[in-house]
Amino acid sequence: MVTRMTQLKVAFAQIDCLVGDIPGNVDKVIEAAETAKTKYNADLVIFPELTLTGYPPEDLLLRASLQVRVEKALERILYTVKDIALVIGFPWREQGKLFNCAAFIDGGEIKAKYRKKCLPNYQVFDEKRYFEPGSDTVVLPWRGFNLGVSICEDVWEEEPIAATAAAGADFIVNINASPYDIAKLQQRRTLVQSRAVTNSVPILYVNMIGGQDELIFDGGSFAVNRHGRVCFSAPQFEEGIFLLELNDVIHGEGQETAEPAPTMAVEASIYKALVTGVRDYVNKNRFKSVVIGLSGGIDSAVTLAVAVDAIGADRVRAVMMPFRYTSQMSLEDAEAEAKALGVQYEVVPIEPIYDQFMGALNPLFAGLDRDTTEENIQARIRGVILMGISNKTGALVLTTGNKSEMAVGYATLYGDMAGGYDVLKDVFKTMVFRLAWYRNTLSPVIPERVITRPPSAELAPDQKDEDSLPPYEILDEILSLYVEHDVSADGIVAKGFDKETVYRVVRLVDINEYKRRQAPIGARITMRGFGRDRRYPITSGWKLGE
Amino acid sequence: MVTRMTQLKVAFAQIDCLVGDIPGNVDKVIEAAETAKTKYNADLVIFPELTLTGYPPEDLLLRASLQVRVEKALERILYTVKDIALVIGFPWREQGKLFNCAAFIDGGEIKAKYRKKCLPNYQVFDEKRYFEPGSDTVVLPWRGFNLGVSICEDVWEEEPIAATAAAGADFIVNINASPYDIAKLQQRRTLVQSRAVTNSVPILYVNMIGGQDELIFDGGSFAVNRHGRVCFSAPQFEEGIFLLELNDVIHGEGQETAEPAPTMAVEASIYKALVTGVRDYVNKNRFKSVVIGLSGGIDSAVTLAVAVDAIGADRVRAVMMPFRYTSQMSLEDAEAEAKALGVQYEVVPIEPIYDQFMGALNPLFAGLDRDTTEENIQARIRGVILMGISNKTGALVLTTGNKSEMAVGYATLYGDMAGGYDVLKDVFKTMVFRLAWYRNTLSPVIPERVITRPPSAELAPDQKDEDSLPPYEILDEILSLYVEHDVSADGIVAKGFDKETVYRVVRLVDINEYKRRQAPIGARITMRGFGRDRRYPITSGWKLGE
């Protein structure tokens, strides 16, 4: 028996499940199980949380036929996969209650069903909208070991792992749909290490991969032995089947076994997350191509590079739409970027359209001063042109607004905000610069002066962003404190920032909720993105200050 | 004692609390308490759920200074209001947990604090994102009676009222922030009647009033005696203090006491809800005025009427933006509506702007057929013009898309969908017709042929909505079944609808999630609006059918 035990292999199926596509996800499960068996000779293949529906299925979980669909899916898996054991996740309704379940399947039979105990209902999560919490621990014998099962959030609280270990588990499979953010990989590892040590039990952590609307699942599956040693890790941002020798985990010591894959530099990690987001949004929604308005500025330059890296230059089209305030430098740089990346490039001047708009509006604007209205009209003309190309060709418009702009409303609704997916939505401007430098280390595609020149929207003569906003180094720090860390305006001032600046910035964040509510979605890469993560009322009498 | 008891008066403070404005809401509480005492000689004044923060405060509940702000607010109330008892609602943090609380205050002291037991986390509600459930029943002696307290959802489940009655309550004050929908008033009454009878206890149900983003609180507070008799009811859609003789409720029989206010016809009720929504969105967000694109069609006609009824003709501006496909009839009718309602009216032809756009785009469109792209450009030019007026004058753009259009995506993003608030967002087209007839019974403002002509977007020659959509009678029935009642496509077909039509409609609903995600908010008037109520992924592989 001992000999047999030492040879057990576990395949981590770090796969990309398409939300709602239950039959398609079953195909993926069956394919992964066959690969795990035939190619790797694995004994057990473990899949991410809610494998069959993808994550998060949102209100699809409320559709009446969900249970029938899941039952059919399970039947097909039980009938097809007989020579390898599986742990898979799915929603399951019984006695009128819906549970977030994991099943341990062996020999074509469901041996045990585990119901997730801890339901996250914070940040981007709404699991209490759908699920009831489970209460039973699952530990069952398998090939001479006691296998325990838990699901995602269960490992973030104490009870489930403690109870499973107490019930005699030799190792615990924890299946996850844990979305990426900058700090998440380290957070997961530290947490799971601590649980493993506290309960002296190895934990196998398998995570989903792929972009789903604003969420990016980064994979990065890993295993920790009872001493808290990460003794196996799968790559981030890479779909695949990754093999673990169970013996290494169960019998491993604190110091032995292979080194885990090194964690990436933050710029590389974010860049890969953005690429994943674009690629999956475009492909899963079956867009053949994308179109981007190039301005010669850094946001559209980085957006273009991400798009090309995500889906290839032949599926990307760039349009420069100059106006009287567009500098020669911008025209040159936009063209240089497009050429360097090898995308289709067109120039559509907007001057004649602008003149017609102003001719129509001047009688209505009589006696009123020139203000940002005229700037917004330029941005909106560009939006109409890009959307025209989108409607005519089926290309998705990618927008280029960064997190700093989305925060303070430095963007035009129906103008530069017009499009289906905002690549940099959760990336502060200071990080956009770092991403540009990083991308150029791979191959020089962004002209250096795009990175070094002072940012400008070029919507008015000699305009600079810093005419209306604090320097981005300051702005982004204030925004990070307020938006991502919930520090109040007075709390930020107490950290040494200028009071007037802080109050102005915080007020801009507060009053621009209406813009963000109509903004395109974009990849979440921080612990607090604008989207499901941050739910503020538009109508609000909250006074800033303490 | 009996003599004293028979004279007790309870004031229902059916007030409009502005979300987040804690000091302002305290002012309202103090004012209402003073009015209740001095004008009505009331002994107790009861306020809606989360009186101090308004409802729903959403992520404002997560701000660090919330507790300090609430404590200050309570101090001010305790210090100021001494000669009348109160029941008010507020969030309260203790031992690291946030509760949705109601306090009974008497003589400037908090006599008891009740923590909401049942936290709704479905439909538009997210209370489990913020609150922990309470577990204690509150019944306390007051002027010879035992007064029980409960909060909103507590009355929708069995335990809280049963426990409070079992603890000896002579009557229960249930404080609410219950949002309006067409069927809600009757539902609330039937439910509370049943709870009162089952537990043989009178229930005083006080509700909030006013619009908060997409939610409309309709008031309609009422009281039910132990026999299930509605023996008091405050009007819907009217802010105010309404007085109840407690004796009538506590000693009332099944048949006695005054008739409750009659419930309104559905058209009148919806119309009032829409007016409330517009009025409060505009005023609470401090817009001085609104601007509406008038097309000569029924949606913009009804929108205009609602806007004028909400904030007055002097704050409403209408703009007709004709194109070559705009009929003479539309021009005449738009002008007639504007005149009948007395609003500022302008005509801005879009032909020259359109020609410039097409001139710019034609080289890019070479060899491609004419399609809806050209129609969308017309709609988007109108959007740019309205937004220009909005930016220049500070007027809010009201959009006019109805629920049928929002469902199937029969609307142009950044075109007719450009604006801050969509008045008819949750109103099916067939109901828009009924609202038009209803509004004309008050005073004839919508030309009859606007109601009787076949609906057309007038974006192409001789276009009719029914060229691309099923007749609205059929469309709306299918949409109601699919969107509001979660019936599957096959389930709808089984009810006798044409399969091809059903599949086409359901598919349109599914694939247009991306449009709705960028749509302006609008008043929710049904049990399933597009908004907080219906949370579907954009990226989805769900197959329609069963």
HADDOCK unambig.tbl for C-alpha pairs under 7 A between the chains (distance, minus, plus):
assign (segid A and resid 18 and name CA) (segid B and resid 540 and name CA) 6.81 0.50 0.50
assign (segid A and resid 18 and name CA) (segid B and resid 541 and name CA) 6.26 0.50 0.50
assign (segid A and resid 19 and name CA) (segid B and resid 540 and name CA) 5.18 0.50 0.50
assign (segid A and resid 19 and name CA) (segid B and resid 541 and name CA) 5.92 0.50 0.50
assign (segid A and resid 20 and name CA) (segid B and resid 540 and name CA) 5.39 0.50 0.50
assign (segid A and resid 20 and name CA) (segid B and resid 541 and name CA) 4.71 0.50 0.50
assign (segid A and resid 20 and name CA) (segid B and resid 542 and name CA) 4.16 0.50 0.50
assign (segid A and resid 21 and name CA) (segid B and resid 540 and name CA) 6.96 0.50 0.50
assign (segid A and resid 21 and name CA) (segid B and resid 541 and name CA) 4.12 0.50 0.50
assign (segid A and resid 21 and name CA) (segid B and resid 542 and name CA) 4.96 0.50 0.50
assign (segid A and resid 57 and name CA) (segid B and resid 537 and name CA) 6.83 0.50 0.50
assign (segid A and resid 58 and name CA) (segid B and resid 535 and name CA) 6.03 0.50 0.50
assign (segid A and resid 58 and name CA) (segid B and resid 536 and name CA) 5.65 0.50 0.50
assign (segid A and resid 58 and name CA) (segid B and resid 537 and name CA) 6.42 0.50 0.50
assign (segid A and resid 59 and name CA) (segid B and resid 534 and name CA) 6.74 0.50 0.50
assign (segid A and resid 59 and name CA) (segid B and resid 535 and name CA) 5.36 0.50 0.50
assign (segid A and resid 59 and name CA) (segid B and resid 536 and name CA) 5.33 0.50 0.50
assign (segid A and resid 60 and name CA) (segid B and resid 536 and name CA) 6.63 0.50 0.50
assign (segid A and resid 63 and name CA) (segid B and resid 486 and name CA) 6.43 0.50 0.50
assign (segid A and resid 65 and name CA) (segid B and resid 546 and name CA) 6.08 0.50 0.50
assign (segid A and resid 121 and name CA) (segid B and resid 128 and name CA) 6.80 0.50 0.50
assign (segid A and resid 121 and name CA) (segid B and resid 129 and name CA) 5.27 0.50 0.50
assign (segid A and resid 122 and name CA) (segid B and resid 129 and name CA) 5.42 0.50 0.50
assign (segid A and resid 128 and name CA) (segid B and resid 121 and name CA) 6.79 0.50 0.50
assign (segid A and resid 129 and name CA) (segid B and resid 121 and name CA) 5.28 0.50 0.50
assign (segid A and resid 129 and name CA) (segid B and resid 122 and name CA) 5.42 0.50 0.50
assign (segid A and resid 212 and name CA) (segid B and resid 539 and name CA) 6.55 0.50 0.50
assign (segid A and resid 213 and name CA) (segid B and resid 538 and name CA) 6.60 0.50 0.50
assign (segid A and resid 213 and name CA) (segid B and resid 539 and name CA) 6.07 0.50 0.50
assign (segid A and resid 284 and name CA) (segid B and resid 539 and name CA) 6.58 0.50 0.50
assign (segid A and resid 285 and name CA) (segid B and resid 539 and name CA) 6.00 0.50 0.50
assign (segid A and resid 348 and name CA) (segid B and resid 360 and name CA) 6.42 0.50 0.50
assign (segid A and resid 352 and name CA) (segid B and resid 356 and name CA) 6.54 0.50 0.50
assign (segid A and resid 353 and name CA) (segid B and resid 353 and name CA) 6.08 0.50 0.50
assign (segid A and resid 353 and name CA) (segid B and resid 356 and name CA) 5.34 0.50 0.50
assign (segid A and resid 353 and name CA) (segid B and resid 357 and name CA) 6.24 0.50 0.50
assign (segid A and resid 356 and name CA) (segid B and resid 352 and name CA) 6.53 0.50 0.50
assign (segid A and resid 356 and name CA) (segid B and resid 353 and name CA) 5.33 0.50 0.50
assign (segid A and resid 357 and name CA) (segid B and resid 353 and name CA) 6.25 0.50 0.50
assign (segid A and resid 360 and name CA) (segid B and resid 348 and name CA) 6.39 0.50 0.50
assign (segid A and resid 373 and name CA) (segid B and resid 388 and name CA) 5.81 0.50 0.50
assign (segid A and resid 373 and name CA) (segid B and resid 391 and name CA) 5.29 0.50 0.50
assign (segid A and resid 373 and name CA) (segid B and resid 392 and name CA) 5.75 0.50 0.50
assign (segid A and resid 377 and name CA) (segid B and resid 384 and name CA) 6.77 0.50 0.50
assign (segid A and resid 377 and name CA) (segid B and resid 388 and name CA) 6.84 0.50 0.50
assign (segid A and resid 380 and name CA) (segid B and resid 384 and name CA) 6.54 0.50 0.50
assign (segid A and resid 384 and name CA) (segid B and resid 377 and name CA) 6.75 0.50 0.50
assign (segid A and resid 384 and name CA) (segid B and resid 380 and name CA) 6.55 0.50 0.50
assign (segid A and resid 388 and name CA) (segid B and resid 373 and name CA) 5.80 0.50 0.50
assign (segid A and resid 388 and name CA) (segid B and resid 377 and name CA) 6.84 0.50 0.50
assign (segid A and resid 391 and name CA) (segid B and resid 373 and name CA) 5.29 0.50 0.50
assign (segid A and resid 392 and name CA) (segid B and resid 373 and name CA) 5.74 0.50 0.50
assign (segid A and resid 414 and name CA) (segid B and resid 414 and name CA) 5.11 0.50 0.50
assign (segid A and resid 486 and name CA) (segid B and resid 63 and name CA) 6.47 0.50 0.50
assign (segid A and resid 517 and name CA) (segid B and resid 518 and name CA) 6.99 0.50 0.50
assign (segid A and resid 518 and name CA) (segid B and resid 517 and name CA) 6.98 0.50 0.50
assign (segid A and resid 518 and name CA) (segid B and resid 518 and name CA) 4.19 0.50 0.50
assign (segid A and resid 518 and name CA) (segid B and resid 519 and name CA) 6.10 0.50 0.50
assign (segid A and resid 518 and name CA) (segid B and resid 520 and name CA) 6.60 0.50 0.50
assign (segid A and resid 519 and name CA) (segid B and resid 518 and name CA) 6.10 0.50 0.50
assign (segid A and resid 520 and name CA) (segid B and resid 518 and name CA) 6.59 0.50 0.50
assign (segid A and resid 534 and name CA) (segid B and resid 59 and name CA) 6.78 0.50 0.50
assign (segid A and resid 535 and name CA) (segid B and resid 58 and name CA) 6.05 0.50 0.50
assign (segid A and resid 535 and name CA) (segid B and resid 59 and name CA) 5.38 0.50 0.50
assign (segid A and resid 536 and name CA) (segid B and resid 58 and name CA) 5.66 0.50 0.50
assign (segid A and resid 536 and name CA) (segid B and resid 59 and name CA) 5.34 0.50 0.50
assign (segid A and resid 536 and name CA) (segid B and resid 60 and name CA) 6.63 0.50 0.50
assign (segid A and resid 537 and name CA) (segid B and resid 57 and name CA) 6.83 0.50 0.50
assign (segid A and resid 537 and name CA) (segid B and resid 58 and name CA) 6.41 0.50 0.50
assign (segid A and resid 538 and name CA) (segid B and resid 213 and name CA) 6.60 0.50 0.50
assign (segid A and resid 539 and name CA) (segid B and resid 212 and name CA) 6.54 0.50 0.50
assign (segid A and resid 539 and name CA) (segid B and resid 213 and name CA) 6.07 0.50 0.50
assign (segid A and resid 539 and name CA) (segid B and resid 284 and name CA) 6.57 0.50 0.50
assign (segid A and resid 539 and name CA) (segid B and resid 285 and name CA) 5.99 0.50 0.50
assign (segid A and resid 540 and name CA) (segid B and resid 18 and name CA) 6.81 0.50 0.50
assign (segid A and resid 540 and name CA) (segid B and resid 19 and name CA) 5.18 0.50 0.50
assign (segid A and resid 540 and name CA) (segid B and resid 20 and name CA) 5.41 0.50 0.50
assign (segid A and resid 540 and name CA) (segid B and resid 21 and name CA) 6.97 0.50 0.50
assign (segid A and resid 541 and name CA) (segid B and resid 18 and name CA) 6.26 0.50 0.50
assign (segid A and resid 541 and name CA) (segid B and resid 19 and name CA) 5.91 0.50 0.50
assign (segid A and resid 541 and name CA) (segid B and resid 20 and name CA) 4.72 0.50 0.50
assign (segid A and resid 541 and name CA) (segid B and resid 21 and name CA) 4.12 0.50 0.50
assign (segid A and resid 542 and name CA) (segid B and resid 20 and name CA) 4.18 0.50 0.50
assign (segid A and resid 542 and name CA) (segid B and resid 21 and name CA) 4.97 0.50 0.50
assign (segid A and resid 546 and name CA) (segid B and resid 65 and name CA) 6.09 0.50 0.50
